């Protein structure tokens, strides 16, 4: 019984850590491990598509499932994982997420066939969902209220480091050691993070305990997102009859309607009803979807455009300009903008900068130097937009629902990522050639829509619900 309790409860931090004035930032540092790993894994895999095509003798549409299967499971599980974490403990679910993710990464490195690799990615994605559902929540509940946006910016910078290192490291490992090495790099980082999480992450102080879990709601949400994303894959060239896409879209729509009805009728819904009624949250989540679509679209498009113009290492270096720009903006925006500048304004400016850079990429798609510079500018804009938009989302509910909100952030990110992959693949499939003009135009429109949404969000009324409501602290800079 002692063992059972010890593995299902959150262990306290040592007193020397708990009383340290830097304790909140040590917790943020641990979360950055997860942010780093998640984005490293997402971006590093894009450089292995060509080698896996050759190694497994499979077409691009089949190899694409290495990314899509991961994202399908991630999107399906991240919100239920957040709801579970709000009830039993965010630290607990986060650390076990690292364990599952690390084991899944090792299994991917040993996979003998493409089918086995895809199955191992499902295990890896389960761990990633447990991590991502809690990462933003742990950041926002660990630091003082007035430092939330700075902490979210640091987390975004950690994501950008993983995203930026991924293409270069992926190209280098693929060209020297082989594509399997891209999964093994997760293992030592994961082991370090599990130990660090045990001693540096705080226990959950505000839980949202419930007598039941909305399993039906979780199943309906998974059915809706999975059917939709598979339909997009079929449309974008996945070997399957065309009618299957229509069937899947109908299934996705029916499951979405059933999920909405379930959330209204369930005694304890998967997503708290006050969140479902928040127009502010809906707009911010739509912005997150568009932001990550714009972020990941070029990571799939550019390697296809540059194939044959250089080796994987050079392609990786060019791709790194996007996340490097993202990281620079995430770390410097807090000091460059006056504190009184709201998240709405920051988000609008950032998304508008990205839109302008993508418009210019339409005319520079044939120049590798031009692509690198404008990808960096796109990243700068997104580095301003994403932390500001995430802060809006996390202030849209109570602290006891922080992991649900974090799960919704990452669900929007997963769907946006998958749409980015699907949009690029579909555009290239329809063009019949390596022509990125249309795709860059689509991404520019998405960024412009994100800018409009950012300014449409109404400021949070004083006394309204927020992730910091329990502390009674409010600040217009976070509206």
C-alpha positions in Angstrom: 0.0 0.0 0.0 2.9 2.4 0.8 4.4 1.8 -2.6 1.0 2.3 -4.3 0.5 5.6 -2.6 4.1 6.8 -3.2 3.9 6.3 -6.9 0.4 8.0 -7.2 1.1 11.1 -5.1 3.3 14.1 -5.7 6.5 14.1 -3.8 7.3 17.4 -2.0 10.4 19.4 -2.9 13.3 19.4 -0.5 13.1 22.3 2.0 16.3 23.8 0.6 14.6 24.1 -2.8 11.2 25.1 -1.5 12.6 28.0 0.5 14.9 29.2 -2.2 13.8 32.5 -3.8 14.8 31.1 -7.2 12.4 28.1 -6.7 9.8 29.4 -9.2 12.4 29.8 -11.9 13.9 26.4 -11.2 10.5 25.0 -11.9 10.3 26.9 -15.1 13.7 25.5 -16.0 12.4 22.0 -15.6 9.4 22.7 -17.8 11.7 24.1 -20.4 13.2 20.6 -20.7 9.8 19.4 -21.9 9.3 22.3 -24.1 12.7 21.7 -25.6 12.2 18.0 -26.1 8.7 18.4 -27.7 9.8 20.9 -30.3 13.1 19.2 -31.0 11.2 16.0 -31.7 8.7 17.8 -33.9 11.3 19.6 -36.1 14.0 17.1 -36.2 11.7 14.5 -37.8 11.0 16.7 -40.8 14.6 16.2 -42.0 14.3 12.4 -41.8 11.5 12.1 -44.3 13.7 11.7 -47.4 16.1 9.2 -45.7 13.2 7.1 -44.4 11.7 7.1 -47.9 14.9 5.6 -49.2 15.5 3.3 -46.2 12.0 1.8 -46.0 11.3 2.1 -49.7 8.1 4.0 -48.9 6.5 7.0 -50.6 6.3 10.4 -48.8 2.6 10.0 -48.1 3.4 6.8 -46.1 6.4 8.3 -44.3 4.3 11.3 -43.4 2.4 9.1 -41.0 5.5 9.1 -38.7 4.6 12.8 -37.9 0.8 12.5 -38.4 0.3 9.5 -36.2 2.2 11.3 -33.4 0.1 14.4 -33.8 -3.2 12.5 -34.0 -2.6 10.9 -30.6 -1.2 14.1 -29.1 -4.2 16.1 -30.1 -6.6 13.4 -29.0 -5.1 13.0 -25.5 -3.7 16.4 -24.5 -7.0 17.9 -23.2 -8.1 14.7 -21.3 -4.6 14.6 -19.9 -5.0 18.2 -18.7 -8.3 17.4 -17.1 -6.8 14.4 -15.3 -3.8 16.5 -14.1 -6.0 19.2 -12.7 -7.6 16.5 -10.5 -4.7 14.3 -9.4 -1.7 16.6 -9.7 0.2 18.3 -12.6 3.6 17.4 -11.3 2.6 13.8 -11.1 1.3 13.6 -14.7 4.2 15.7 -16.0 6.9 13.4 -14.6 5.2 10.2 -15.8 4.8 11.9 -19.1 8.6 12.2 -19.3 9.0 8.5 -18.5 6.6 7.4 -21.2 8.1 9.9 -23.8 11.6 8.7 -23.1 10.7 5.0 -23.4 8.8 5.7 -26.6 11.8 7.6 -28.0 14.1 4.6 -27.3 11.6 2.2 -28.9 11.4 4.5 -32.0 15.2 4.3 -32.3 15.0 0.4 -32.4 12.0 0.1 -34.7 12.8 -2.4 -37.5 10.0 -1.4 -40.0 8.0 1.7 -40.8 4.9 0.2 -39.3 6.6 -0.5 -36.0 8.1 3.0 -36.0 4.6 4.5 -36.4 3.3 2.3 -33.5 6.2 3.4 -31.3 5.4 7.0 -32.2 2.0 6.5 -30.7 3.6 5.6 -27.3 5.9 8.6 -27.6 2.9 10.8 -28.4 1.1 9.6 -25.3 4.0 10.8 -23.1 4.1 14.0 -25.1 0.4 14.7 -24.4 1.0 14.2 -20.6 3.9 16.7 -20.8 2.2 19.3 -23.0 -1.0 19.3 -21.1 0.9 20.5 -18.0 3.8 22.6 -19.3 2.0 25.9 -19.6 0.0 25.2 -16.4 3.1 24.5 -14.4 4.7 27.7 -15.7 1.8 30.0 -14.9 1.1 28.4 -11.4 4.8 28.4 -10.3 5.7 32.1 -10.8 4.3 35.3 -9.3 1.4 36.7 -11.2 3.3 39.8 -12.5 6.0 37.6 -14.1 3.7 35.2 -15.9 4.3 36.6 -19.4 8.1 36.6 -18.9 7.9 33.0 -17.8 5.8 32.1 -20.8 8.3 33.9 -23.0 11.2 31.9 -21.5 9.2 28.7 -22.2 8.6 29.8 -25.8 12.3 30.5 -26.1 13.1 26.9 -25.0 10.6 25.7 -27.6 12.4 27.8 -30.2 15.8 26.4 -29.2 14.5 22.8 -29.7 12.8 23.9 -32.9 15.9 25.6 -34.1 18.3 22.9 -33.1 16.1 20.2 -34.6 16.7 20.8 -38.4 20.4 21.3 -38.0 20.9 18.4 -35.6 18.5 16.3 -37.6 20.5 17.0 -40.8 23.8 16.4 -39.1 22.7 13.1 -37.4 20.9 11.8 -40.5 23.9 12.5 -42.8 26.5 11.1 -40.3 25.0 8.5 -38.0 21.6 7.8 -39.5 18.0 8.9 -39.0 17.5 6.6 -36.0 19.8 8.8 -33.9 17.2 11.6 -34.0 15.1 9.6 -31.5 18.0 8.6 -29.3 18.8 12.2 -28.5 15.6 12.4 -26.5 16.7 9.7 -24.1 19.4 11.4 -22.0 17.4 14.6 -21.9 14.4 12.7 -20.6 16.3 10.9 -17.9 17.7 14.2 -16.6 14.3 15.8 -16.7 12.6 13.0 -14.7 15.2 13.5 -11.9 15.0 17.3 -12.0 11.2 17.2 -12.0 11.1 15.1 -8.9 13.1 17.6 -6.9 12.4 21.0 -8.5 8.7 21.0 -9.5 6.2 22.2 -6.9 3.2 20.1 -5.8 -0.2 21.1 -7.2 -1.8 23.5 -4.7 -5.2 24.0 -6.4 -6.8 20.8 -7.6 -10.1 20.4 -9.4 -11.1 17.0 -8.0 -14.1 15.2 -9.4 -15.9 12.0 -8.6 -16.0 10.9 -12.2 -14.1 11.5 -15.5 -15.8 12.3 -18.7 -14.6 9.3 -20.7 -17.4 9.6 -23.3 -16.5 13.3 -23.9 -12.8 12.3 -24.2 -13.7 9.6 -26.8 -15.9 11.9 -28.8 -13.2 14.6 -28.8 -10.6 12.1 -30.0 -12.9 10.8 -32.7 -13.6 14.3 -34.0 -10.0 15.4 -34.1 -8.7 12.1 -35.5 -11.3 11.9 -38.3 -10.7 15.5 -39.3 -6.9 15.2 -39.4 -6.9 11.8 -41.3 -9.4 13.4 -43.8 -6.9 16.2 -44.4 -4.2 13.6 -44.9 -6.3 11.8 -47.5 -7.0 15.1 -49.3 -3.3 15.9 -49.3 -2.3 12.7 -51.0 -2.4 9.8 -48.6 -3.1 6.7 -50.6 -6.8 6.1 -50.0 -10.0 6.4 -52.1 -11.3 9.9 -52.3 -14.7 9.1 -50.9 -13.0 8.2 -47.6 -12.2 11.8 -47.0 -15.8 12.7 -47.3 -16.8 10.0 -44.9 -14.2 11.1 -42.4 -15.3 14.7 -42.5 -18.9 13.7 -41.9 -17.7 11.5 -38.9 -15.7 14.4 -37.6 -18.6 16.8 -37.8 -21.0 14.3 -36.1 -18.5 13.6 -33.3 -17.9 17.4 -32.8 -21.7 18.0 -32.5 -22.0 15.0 -30.1 -19.1 16.3 -28.0 -20.7 19.7 -27.7 -23.9 18.1 -26.6 -22.1 15.9 -24.1 -20.3 18.9 -22.6 -23.7 20.6 -22.0 -25.3 17.6 -20.4 -22.4 15.9 -18.5 -22.4 16.3 -14.7 -18.6 16.8 -14.8 -17.7 17.8 -18.4 -14.2 17.3 -19.9 -14.0 21.0 -20.4 -15.5 23.2 -17.7 -18.6 25.0 -19.0 -17.4 28.4 -18.1 -14.5 27.9 -20.5 -16.8 26.8 -23.3 -18.8 30.0 -22.9 -15.8 32.3 -23.2 -15.6 34.1 -26.5 -12.2 35.4 -25.4 -10.9 31.9 -25.1 -12.3 30.7 -28.4 -10.7 33.6 -30.3 -7.3 33.1 -28.5 -7.4 29.4 -29.3 -8.2 30.1 -32.9 -5.2 32.4 -32.9 -3.0 29.7 -31.4 -4.1 27.3 -34.2 -3.2 29.8 -36.9 0.1 30.7 -35.2 1.3 27.1 -35.1 0.1 26.5 -38.7 2.3 29.3 -39.8 5.2 28.1 -37.7 5.2 24.5 -38.9 4.2 25.0 -42.5 7.6 26.3 -43.7 9.4 23.4 -41.8 7.7 21.0 -44.2 7.7 23.2 -47.3 11.3 24.5 -47.4 13.0 21.0 -47.4 10.9 20.1 -50.4 11.8 23.3 -52.2 15.5 23.0 -51.5 15.8 19.2 -52.2 18.6 18.9 -54.7 20.0 22.4 -53.9 22.2 21.3 -51.0 22.6 18.6 -48.4 20.5 18.1 -45.3 22.9 20.0 -43.1 22.6 23.2 -45.3 18.8 22.8 -45.4 18.7 22.4 -41.7 20.7 25.6 -41.2 18.4 27.6 -43.5 15.3 26.2 -41.6 16.9 27.2 -38.3 16.4 30.8 -39.1 12.7 30.5 -38.3 13.0 29.2 -34.7 16.1 31.4 -34.1 14.0 34.5 -34.9 11.2 33.1 -32.7 13.5 32.7 -29.8 15.1 36.1 -30.1 11.7 37.8 -30.1 10.4 35.7 -27.2 13.3 36.7 -25.0 13.5 40.3 -26.0 9.9 41.4 -26.5 9.3 41.8 -22.7 12.1 44.4 -22.5 11.4 46.1 -25.8 7.7 46.7 -25.2 6.5 48.9 -22.3 4.7 47.0 -19.7 1.5 48.8 -20.4 1.3 47.4 -24.0 -1.3 44.7 -23.8 -1.1 41.2 -25.1 -3.7 42.1 -27.7 -1.4 44.7 -29.2 1.7 42.6 -28.9 0.0 39.7 -30.6 -1.4 41.8 -33.4 2.0 43.4 -34.2 3.7 40.0 -34.1 1.3 38.3 -36.4 1.3 41.2 -38.8 5.1 41.1 -39.0 4.9 37.4 -39.9 2.3 38.0 -42.5 4.4 40.7 -44.2 7.5 38.3 -44.2 5.5 35.5 -45.8 4.2 37.8 -48.5 7.8 38.7 -49.3 8.6 35.0 -49.4 6.2 34.6 -52.3 8.7 36.6 -54.4 11.9 35.2 -52.9 11.0 31.5 -53.0 13.9 30.8 -55.5 16.6 32.4 -53.3 18.1 30.4 -50.5 19.5 33.5 -48.9 16.2 35.3 -49.2 14.4 32.4 -47.7 16.7 32.3 -44.7 16.3 36.0 -44.0 12.5 36.1 -44.4 12.1 32.9 -42.3 14.0 34.7 -39.5 11.6 37.6 -39.8 8.6 35.3 -39.8 10.0 33.8 -36.6 10.5 37.2 -35.0 6.8 38.0 -35.5 5.6 34.6 -34.2 8.0 35.0 -31.2 6.0 38.1 -30.2 2.6 36.6 -31.0 2.7 33.2 -29.3 3.7 34.1 -25.7 1.2 37.0 -25.7 -1.6 34.9 -27.1 -0.8 32.1 -24.6 -1.0 34.5 -21.7 -4.5 35.6 -22.9 -5.6 31.9 -22.9 -4.2 31.2 -19.5 -6.0 34.2 -18.0 -9.4 32.9 -19.4 -10.1 30.5 -16.5 -9.4 29.8 -12.8 -6.1 28.4 -11.6 -7.8 25.1 -10.7 -8.4 24.6 -14.5 -4.8 25.6 -15.5 -3.9 22.2 -17.0 -7.2 22.0 -19.0 -6.3 25.5 -20.4 -2.8 24.3 -21.1 -4.2 21.2 -22.8 -6.4 23.4 -25.0 -3.4 25.5 -25.9 -1.5 22.4 -27.0 -4.5 20.8 -28.7 -4.7 24.0 -30.8 -1.0 23.7 -31.5 -1.3 20.1 -32.5 -4.2 20.8 -34.9 -2.4 23.8 -36.3 0.8 21.8 -36.8 -1.1 19.0 -38.6 -3.0 21.5 -40.7 0.4 23.1 -41.6 1.7 19.7 -42.7 -1.5 18.9 -44.6 -1.7 22.3 -46.3 1.8 22.2 -47.5 1.5 18.6 -48.7 -1.8 19.3 -50.5 -0.4 22.5 -52.2 2.6 20.6 -53.5 0.5 17.7 -54.6 -1.9 20.0 -56.5 0.9 22.0 -58.1 2.7 18.9 -59.3 6.0 20.7 -58.9 8.2 22.3 -56.2 6.4 25.6 -56.3 6.0 27.3 -52.9 4.3 30.5 -54.1 0.8 29.4 -53.4 1.7 27.8 -50.0 3.5 31.0 -48.8 0.4 33.0 -49.8 -1.9 30.7 -47.8 0.4 31.0 -44.8 0.5 34.8 -45.1 -3.3 34.9 -45.1 -3.3 32.7 -41.9 -0.9 35.1 -40.2 -3.0 38.1 -41.2 -6.1 36.4 -39.7 -4.3 35.8 -36.5 -3.4 39.5 -36.3 -7.1 40.4 -36.7 -8.2 37.9 -34.1 -5.6 39.3 -31.6 -7.1 42.8 -31.8 -10.7 41.4 -31.7 -10.2 39.9 -28.3 -11.8 42.1 -25.6 -9.7 43.2 -22.6 -10.4 41.1 -19.5 -12.8 42.9 -17.2 -11.6 43.6 -13.6 -12.7 40.8 -11.4 -13.2 38.4 -14.3 -12.0 34.8 -14.4 -8.3 34.3 -14.8 -5.6 31.8 -14.1 -4.6 34.1 -11.3 -8.1 34.7 -9.9 -7.3 32.7 -6.8 -4.7 35.3 -5.8 -6.8 38.3 -6.6 -4.1 39.8 -8.7 -4.9 41.6 -12.0 -2.9 43.6 -14.5 -4.0 45.3 -17.7 -0.7 44.4 -19.3 -1.9 40.9 -19.5 -5.3 41.6 -21.0 
